Amino acid sequence: MNPDALILAADSALRTLLAEPRASRPTPAALEAGAPLSEAERREAAALMRVNHVGEVCAQALYTGQMLACHDAALRDKLAEASREETDHLAWTLQRLRELKDRPSLLNPVWYAGAFAIGYAAGKLGGDRLSLGFVVETEHQVEAHLHEHMQRLPENDAASRAIVAQMKDDEVQHARMAERAGAVALPAPLRGLMKAAAKVMTTVAHRV
C-alpha cells in the first residue's frame, strides 16, 4: 500500500474528527426566517441535525476508504470531488448544531471507523464497480433519510430545512455520478444489511 495514500487517509480522519470543517459553499439560507423554536422543538431539531452530522462523518470515512482502495485515477478524482461536497455538509450540520446549542455524537470515532472499513473493503474486495454500487445505495438511503427528516423537522425551523434540502439535492447528484461511472447494483441481502446498520446508527446518534 502506498505510504502517501495512508498518510492522506490518516489526515482525512483527523480533520474529520478533530479539525474545524471548512465549507467551500455558503451555508444554504432559508427564504424567510421561521418563528422561534420551543424547547421541545429545539431538542428535536438538534437530535435530527446530530444524526445528519454523523451521516456526513460516515460519508467522509466511506469516500476516504474507497479512494484508498481505488486504482483508477479518474474515478478517484470523482470520489474526491464528492467528498469535498460532503465536507460542506459536515460544516453546515456542525454550524447548525451549535446554533441549536447542542453537540455532535460522542461516538463519531466509532461511526468513522466502521464506515471507513466498509468503503475500503468494498473497493479492495469487490473492485471499483462494486465500490460505486455502495455509493449509489448509500446515497439513495441517505436521500430517503433526509426526506424523512424534512417531515420531522419543526415547521418553523427554516434554517435546518434549507440545509437538509440542499444536502438532499447533492446526494442525488452523487448517486448519479456513481451510476454513470459504472456502478453495479448491490444484492438485496447486502442492501438490507446496510439499512439495518444505518438504523442502528441513526437511532443511537439521535440520543448520543
C-alpha positions as CSV (number, residue, x, y, z in Angstrom):
1,M,0.0,0.0,0.0
2,N,1.3,3.5,-0.9
3,P,2.6,5.2,2.2
4,D,1.5,8.6,0.9
5,A,-2.1,7.3,0.5
6,L,-2.0,6.1,4.1
7,I,-0.9,9.5,5.3
8,L,-3.7,11.2,3.3
9,A,-6.2,8.7,4.8
10,A,-5.0,9.4,8.3
11,D,-5.1,13.1,7.7
12,S,-8.7,12.9,6.5
13,A,-9.7,11.0,9.6
14,L,-8.0,13.6,11.9
15,R,-9.5,16.5,10.0
16,T,-13.0,15.0,10.1
17,L,-13.0,14.1,13.7
18,L,-10.8,16.8,15.3
19,A,-10.5,19.9,13.0
20,E,-13.0,22.6,12.2
21,P,-14.6,21.7,8.8
22,R,-14.4,24.4,6.2
23,A,-17.2,24.6,3.6
24,S,-16.4,25.7,0.0
25,R,-20.0,26.9,-0.4
26,P,-22.1,29.3,1.8
27,T,-24.5,27.7,4.2
28,P,-27.9,27.4,2.5
29,A,-30.1,30.2,3.6
30,A,-33.8,30.0,4.4
31,L,-36.0,32.1,2.2
32,E,-37.6,33.5,5.3
33,A,-36.9,33.3,9.0
34,G,-39.1,30.9,11.0
35,A,-40.7,31.6,14.3
36,P,-38.6,31.0,17.4
37,L,-38.4,27.3,18.4
38,S,-39.8,26.0,21.6
39,E,-37.5,24.0,23.8
40,A,-39.1,20.7,22.6
41,E,-38.7,21.8,19.0
42,R,-35.1,22.8,19.6
43,R,-34.2,19.4,21.1
44,E,-35.8,17.5,18.3
45,A,-34.2,19.7,15.6
46,A,-30.8,19.3,17.3
47,A,-31.2,15.5,17.5
48,L,-32.0,15.3,13.8
49,M,-29.1,17.5,12.9
50,R,-26.8,15.4,15.0
51,V,-27.9,12.3,13.0
52,N,-27.2,14.3,9.8
53,H,-23.8,15.3,11.1
54,V,-23.0,11.6,11.8
55,G,-24.0,10.8,8.3
56,E,-21.5,13.3,7.0
57,V,-18.8,11.9,9.2
58,C,-19.6,8.5,7.7
59,A,-19.6,9.9,4.2
60,Q,-16.1,11.3,4.7
61,A,-14.9,7.9,6.0
62,L,-16.6,5.9,3.2
63,Y,-15.1,8.0,0.4
64,T,-11.7,8.0,2.1
65,G,-11.7,4.2,2.3
66,Q,-12.9,3.9,-1.3
67,M,-10.2,6.3,-2.6
68,L,-7.5,4.4,-0.7
69,A,-8.6,1.1,-2.4
70,C,-9.2,2.7,-5.9
71,H,-6.7,2.2,-8.7
72,D,-8.4,4.3,-11.3
73,A,-7.1,7.9,-11.1
74,A,-10.1,9.4,-12.9
75,L,-12.6,7.6,-10.6
76,R,-10.5,8.7,-7.6
77,D,-10.9,12.3,-8.7
78,K,-14.7,11.9,-8.9
79,L,-14.8,10.4,-5.4
80,A,-12.6,13.2,-4.1
81,E,-15.0,15.8,-5.6
82,A,-18.0,14.2,-4.0
83,S,-16.1,14.1,-0.7
84,R,-15.5,17.8,-0.9
85,E,-19.2,18.4,-1.2
86,E,-19.8,16.2,1.8
87,T,-17.3,18.4,3.7
88,D,-19.7,21.3,3.0
89,H,-22.4,19.2,4.6
90,L,-20.2,18.4,7.6
91,A,-19.5,22.1,8.2
92,W,-23.2,23.1,7.7
93,T,-24.6,20.5,10.1
94,L,-22.0,21.3,12.7
95,Q,-22.7,25.0,12.4
96,R,-26.5,24.3,12.8
97,L,-25.9,22.1,15.8
98,R,-24.0,24.9,17.5
99,E,-26.8,27.4,16.7
100,L,-29.2,24.9,18.3
101,K,-26.9,24.8,21.4
102,D,-26.2,21.1,21.0
103,R,-23.2,18.8,20.3
104,P,-22.1,16.2,17.8
105,S,-22.4,12.5,18.6
106,L,-19.9,11.3,21.2
107,L,-19.5,8.1,19.1
108,N,-18.2,9.8,15.9
109,P,-14.8,7.9,16.0
110,V,-16.8,4.6,16.1
111,W,-19.0,5.7,13.2
112,Y,-16.0,6.8,11.2
113,A,-14.0,3.6,11.7
114,G,-17.0,1.5,10.7
115,A,-17.7,3.5,7.5
116,F,-14.0,3.6,6.5
117,A,-13.8,-0.2,6.9
118,I,-16.9,-0.7,4.6
119,G,-15.5,1.7,2.0
120,Y,-12.1,0.2,1.9
121,A,-13.4,-3.4,1.9
122,A,-15.9,-2.6,-0.9
123,G,-13.1,-1.2,-3.1
124,K,-10.5,-3.8,-2.2
125,L,-12.5,-6.9,-2.3
126,G,-15.2,-6.0,-4.9
127,G,-13.3,-3.6,-7.2
128,D,-14.3,-0.2,-8.4
129,R,-17.8,-1.1,-9.8
130,L,-18.9,-2.7,-6.6
131,S,-17.4,0.2,-4.7
132,L,-19.5,2.6,-6.8
133,G,-22.5,0.4,-6.1
134,F,-22.0,1.1,-2.4
135,V,-22.0,4.9,-3.3
136,V,-25.3,4.5,-5.1
137,E,-27.0,2.6,-2.4
138,T,-25.6,4.7,0.4
139,E,-26.8,7.9,-1.3
140,H,-30.2,6.5,-2.0
141,Q,-30.6,5.6,1.6
142,V,-29.3,9.0,2.7
143,E,-31.7,10.7,0.3
144,A,-34.6,8.8,1.9
145,H,-33.4,9.5,5.4
146,L,-33.2,13.3,4.6
147,H,-36.7,13.2,3.1
148,E,-37.9,11.7,6.4
149,H,-36.1,14.4,8.3
150,M,-37.9,17.1,6.3
151,Q,-41.1,15.6,7.5
152,R,-39.9,15.5,11.2
153,L,-38.1,18.9,11.5
154,P,-40.3,21.6,13.1
155,E,-42.2,23.5,10.5
156,N,-40.7,26.8,11.8
157,D,-37.1,25.6,11.7
158,A,-36.4,27.2,8.3
159,A,-32.6,27.2,8.8
160,S,-32.3,23.4,9.3
161,R,-34.8,22.8,6.5
162,A,-32.7,24.8,4.0
163,I,-29.6,22.8,4.9
164,V,-31.3,19.4,4.6
165,A,-32.9,20.3,1.3
166,Q,-29.5,21.2,-0.3
167,M,-27.9,18.1,1.1
168,K,-30.6,16.0,-0.4
169,D,-30.0,17.5,-3.8
170,D,-26.3,16.9,-3.6
171,E,-26.8,13.3,-2.6
172,V,-28.9,12.7,-5.7
173,Q,-26.1,14.0,-7.8
174,H,-23.5,11.8,-6.1
175,A,-25.6,8.7,-6.8
176,R,-26.0,9.7,-10.5
177,M,-22.2,10.2,-10.7
178,A,-21.6,6.7,-9.4
179,E,-24.2,5.2,-11.8
180,R,-22.6,7.0,-14.8
181,A,-19.2,5.7,-13.7
182,G,-20.3,2.1,-13.9
183,A,-21.8,1.1,-10.6
184,V,-23.3,-2.3,-10.2
185,A,-26.5,-2.9,-8.2
186,L,-25.9,-4.5,-4.8
187,P,-27.6,-7.8,-3.9
188,A,-30.8,-7.4,-1.9
189,P,-29.3,-9.0,1.3
190,L,-26.4,-6.5,1.3
191,R,-28.8,-3.6,0.8
192,G,-30.8,-4.9,3.7
193,L,-27.8,-5.2,5.9
194,M,-26.8,-1.6,5.1
195,K,-30.3,-0.4,6.0
196,A,-30.1,-2.3,9.3
197,A,-26.7,-0.8,10.1
198,A,-28.0,2.7,9.2
199,K,-31.0,2.2,11.5
200,V,-28.7,1.4,14.4
201,M,-26.6,4.4,13.7
202,T,-29.4,6.9,13.4
203,T,-31.2,5.5,16.5
204,V,-28.1,5.8,18.7
205,A,-26.9,9.1,17.3
206,H,-30.3,10.7,17.9
207,R,-29.5,10.4,21.6
208,V,-25.7,10.0,22.0
